[in-house]
Amino acid sequence: MNLKKFAAGLLFLSGTCLLVLTGCGPADSGEAPQTESAAPSVEIASTADIDELGMTEDKAVYADDDPGSIVCFYVTVQRGDAGSDTDHSFDEVKNVVRFINDSHVANDVYARAILQVGDETGPLPGMLGYGVTESNARIRVRGNSSSVMAQKSYKLALDDEAGLWRGQSNIALNKSAFDVTRIKNKLYFDMLKDIPGISSIRTQFARLFIKDETSGQTQFEDYGFYTQAEVPTKKYLGNHGLDREGYLYKAISFNFEPSEALKNFNDPAFDLEAFETVLSCKGRQDNEKLMELVELINDLSVDINEIVGTYIDRENYITWLAYNILTANIDTTVQNFYLYNPVNSRKWYFIPWDGDNM
């Protein structure tokens, strides 16, 4: 047989077999059409209704807490750039009063600061701010009624490039001026950590040392004993396994009643300063769902038991009420709580804040 004809025939036969085996042969090949076997069914787990999940906090966030330890914060206060919002001395910062005629007033005065973490011997290698010579944070007085006291509480907001301390960029140092024991705030949140259906806050006993370079100080002064409390923010939501993209508000003077200050951010008449006398937005900047909740609560034709259960999580709300009653924490009627609502959920949840009056 001619070798070229044999090779060509073999190539043709191989191609035909391949087409038949792949089910892609010519229609007139004479082969019976192949039937495809039915694809195996796939079982898909049902997804729980987000409104039925409750407050699903990741309690592992508290695993590394050491209730008996003390962390030392070293703060070097510096005047900010001329004309900036931090162009203030430390005396101007700490003499601020944010509570006048029984009402909160927006009166925040900032200075720059170097924040360093260590122990009683000083800042420690490997800890936040060690070796830093330029300011990495802003400092202001925190608290409302406590701002009238001689011993102040402070808030330090870390710059983005400064890094985080225990996953936090806002360090709230509470003097607990109304608490002679100085331990109530930490006790309040430590007991709350293991209670289901509600979220707590990480706390840490601390000592604060301040060197006020705006007045010429060259050494750190011991400001004494504080309680550091985790500030609910978007980072807090993420750290606690909650919805980082959700709605989050801090109650400043909020009684769930309609107010001229309650407008949406995109409303031409929205006044941020007026709004922040009622609430402080810490999450998604969209007040529509909150305003709908307020309207619903004040609609006397709607049974409150329909609202609590459908729009306010019943277990969380009752737990929050019961815990504050049992601890006699009475300063929670219009302040000292946060409201949280996950995206795509109808339900709102209470997050406690400030237990030094319990």
Solvent accessible surface area in square Angstrom, and as a share of the most:
residue,aa,sasa,rsa
1,M,195,0.87
2,N,86,0.44
3,L,141,0.70
4,K,169,0.72
5,K,150,0.64
6,F,107,0.44
7,A,55,0.42
8,A,62,0.48
9,G,39,0.38
10,L,96,0.48
11,L,136,0.68
12,F,156,0.65
13,L,105,0.52
14,S,59,0.38
15,G,33,0.32
16,T,45,0.26
17,C,64,0.38
18,L,114,0.57
19,L,81,0.40
20,V,42,0.24
21,L,138,0.69
22,T,80,0.46
23,G,49,0.47
24,C,89,0.53
25,G,29,0.28
26,P,69,0.43
27,A,117,0.91
28,D,127,0.66
29,S,47,0.30
30,G,76,0.73
31,E,108,0.49
32,A,84,0.65
33,P,124,0.78
34,Q,129,0.57
35,T,129,0.75
36,E,170,0.76
37,S,106,0.68
38,A,99,0.77
39,A,92,0.71
40,P,118,0.74
41,S,110,0.71
42,V,123,0.71
43,E,167,0.75
44,I,156,0.79
45,A,90,0.70
46,S,111,0.72
47,T,131,0.76
48,A,62,0.48
49,D,81,0.42
50,I,62,0.32
51,D,12,0.06
52,E,126,0.57
53,L,89,0.44
54,G,20,0.19
55,M,16,0.07
56,T,76,0.44
57,E,19,0.08
58,D,72,0.37
59,K,71,0.30
60,A,68,0.53
61,V,27,0.15
62,Y,20,0.08
63,A,82,0.63
64,D,140,0.73
65,D,44,0.23
66,D,85,0.44
67,P,71,0.45
68,G,69,0.66
69,S,34,0.22
70,I,87,0.44
71,V,11,0.07
72,C,3,0.02
73,F,0,0.00
74,Y,11,0.04
75,V,0,0.00
76,T,7,0.04
77,V,0,0.00
78,Q,43,0.19
79,R,125,0.46
80,G,11,0.11
81,D,115,0.60
82,A,100,0.77
83,G,79,0.76
84,S,46,0.29
85,D,84,0.44
86,T,6,0.04
87,D,38,0.20
88,H,52,0.23
89,S,19,0.12
90,F,0,0.00
91,D,70,0.36
92,E,82,0.37
93,V,0,0.00
94,K,54,0.23
95,N,105,0.54
96,V,11,0.06
97,V,52,0.30
98,R,21,0.08
99,F,51,0.21
100,I,88,0.45
101,N,138,0.71
102,D,127,0.66
103,S,59,0.38
104,H,24,0.11
105,V,43,0.25
106,A,60,0.47
107,N,59,0.30
108,D,60,0.31
109,V,29,0.16
110,Y,44,0.17
111,A,0,0.00
112,R,47,0.17
113,A,0,0.00
114,I,12,0.06
115,L,0,0.00
116,Q,22,0.10
117,V,1,0.00
118,G,4,0.04
119,D,43,0.22
120,E,119,0.53
121,T,113,0.66
122,G,9,0.09
123,P,38,0.24
124,L,55,0.27
125,P,94,0.59
126,G,87,0.84
127,M,80,0.36
128,L,26,0.13
129,G,8,0.08
130,Y,115,0.44
131,G,58,0.56
132,V,54,0.31
133,T,108,0.63
134,E,133,0.60
135,S,32,0.21
136,N,13,0.07
137,A,0,0.00
138,R,69,0.25
139,I,1,0.00
140,R,32,0.12
141,V,3,0.02
142,R,24,0.09
143,G,13,0.12
144,N,26,0.13
145,S,34,0.22
146,S,23,0.15
147,S,1,0.00
148,V,81,0.47
149,M,64,0.29
150,A,104,0.80
151,Q,91,0.40
152,K,24,0.10
153,S,6,0.04
154,Y,4,0.02
155,K,34,0.14
156,L,0,0.00
157,A,29,0.23
158,L,13,0.07
159,D,31,0.16
160,D,143,0.74
161,E,153,0.68
162,A,24,0.19
163,G,34,0.33
164,L,90,0.45
165,W,19,0.07
166,R,121,0.44
167,G,26,0.25
168,Q,11,0.05
169,S,21,0.14
170,N,29,0.15
171,I,0,0.00
172,A,1,0.00
173,L,0,0.00
174,N,11,0.06
175,K,12,0.05
176,S,5,0.04
177,A,22,0.17
178,F,95,0.40
179,D,1,0.01
180,V,143,0.82
181,T,69,0.40
182,R,62,0.23
183,I,83,0.42
184,K,63,0.27
185,N,4,0.02
186,K,8,0.04
187,L,79,0.39
188,Y,1,0.00
189,F,0,0.00
190,D,34,0.18
191,M,88,0.39
192,L,0,0.00
193,K,26,0.11
194,D,128,0.66
195,I,51,0.26
196,P,95,0.60
197,G,13,0.12
198,I,1,0.00
199,S,0,0.00
200,S,0,0.00
201,I,0,0.00
202,R,33,0.12
203,T,10,0.06
204,Q,5,0.02
205,F,31,0.13
206,A,0,0.00
207,R,77,0.28
208,L,1,0.01
209,F,21,0.09
210,I,0,0.00
211,K,39,0.17
212,D,10,0.05
213,E,76,0.34
214,T,39,0.22
215,S,75,0.48
216,G,57,0.55
217,Q,63,0.28
218,T,117,0.68
219,Q,143,0.64
220,F,70,0.29
221,E,83,0.37
222,D,69,0.36
223,Y,52,0.20
224,G,24,0.23
225,F,64,0.27
226,Y,5,0.02
227,T,2,0.01
228,Q,3,0.01
229,A,0,0.00
230,E,1,0.01
231,V,15,0.09
232,P,0,0.00
233,T,27,0.16
234,K,83,0.35
235,K,63,0.27
236,Y,3,0.01
237,L,0,0.00
238,G,37,0.35
239,N,51,0.26
240,H,0,0.00
241,G,46,0.44
242,L,20,0.10
243,D,42,0.22
244,R,109,0.40
245,E,94,0.42
246,G,0,0.00
247,Y,18,0.07
248,L,0,0.00
249,Y,0,0.00
250,K,40,0.17
251,A,2,0.02
252,I,17,0.09
253,S,57,0.37
254,F,1,0.00
255,N,77,0.39
256,F,36,0.15
257,E,92,0.41
258,P,94,0.59
259,S,48,0.31
260,E,150,0.67
261,A,15,0.12
262,L,17,0.08
263,K,48,0.20
264,N,19,0.10
265,F,51,0.21
266,N,127,0.65
267,D,52,0.27
268,P,143,0.90
269,A,63,0.49
270,F,37,0.15
271,D,77,0.40
272,L,92,0.46
273,E,120,0.54
274,A,34,0.26
275,F,1,0.00
276,E,64,0.29
277,T,52,0.30
278,V,20,0.11
279,L,0,0.00
280,S,16,0.10
281,C,27,0.16
282,K,57,0.24
283,G,6,0.06
284,R,90,0.33
285,Q,126,0.56
286,D,46,0.24
287,N,0,0.00
288,E,78,0.35
289,K,52,0.22
290,L,0,0.00
291,M,47,0.21
292,E,94,0.42
293,L,6,0.03
294,V,5,0.03
295,E,126,0.56
296,L,45,0.23
297,I,43,0.22
298,N,57,0.29
299,D,59,0.30
300,L,174,0.86
301,S,100,0.64
302,V,35,0.20
303,D,85,0.44
304,I,93,0.47
305,N,90,0.46
306,E,97,0.43
307,I,1,0.01
308,V,14,0.08
309,G,26,0.25
310,T,36,0.21
311,Y,64,0.24
312,I,10,0.05
313,D,11,0.06
314,R,95,0.35
315,E,101,0.45
316,N,0,0.00
317,Y,58,0.22
318,I,94,0.48
319,T,26,0.15
320,W,17,0.06
321,L,67,0.33
322,A,40,0.31
323,Y,18,0.07
324,N,10,0.05
325,I,131,0.66
326,L,149,0.74
327,T,22,0.13
328,A,59,0.46
329,N,4,0.02
330,I,140,0.71
331,D,41,0.21
332,T,14,0.08
333,T,110,0.64
334,V,53,0.30
335,Q,31,0.14
336,N,17,0.09
337,F,2,0.01
338,Y,2,0.01
339,L,2,0.01
340,Y,7,0.03
341,N,0,0.00
342,P,15,0.09
343,V,36,0.21
344,N,133,0.68
345,S,3,0.02
346,R,126,0.46
347,K,21,0.09
348,W,5,0.02
349,Y,3,0.01
350,F,5,0.02
351,I,0,0.00
352,P,1,0.01
353,W,9,0.03
354,D,33,0.17
355,G,0,0.00
356,D,18,0.09
357,N,60,0.31
358,M,33,0.15
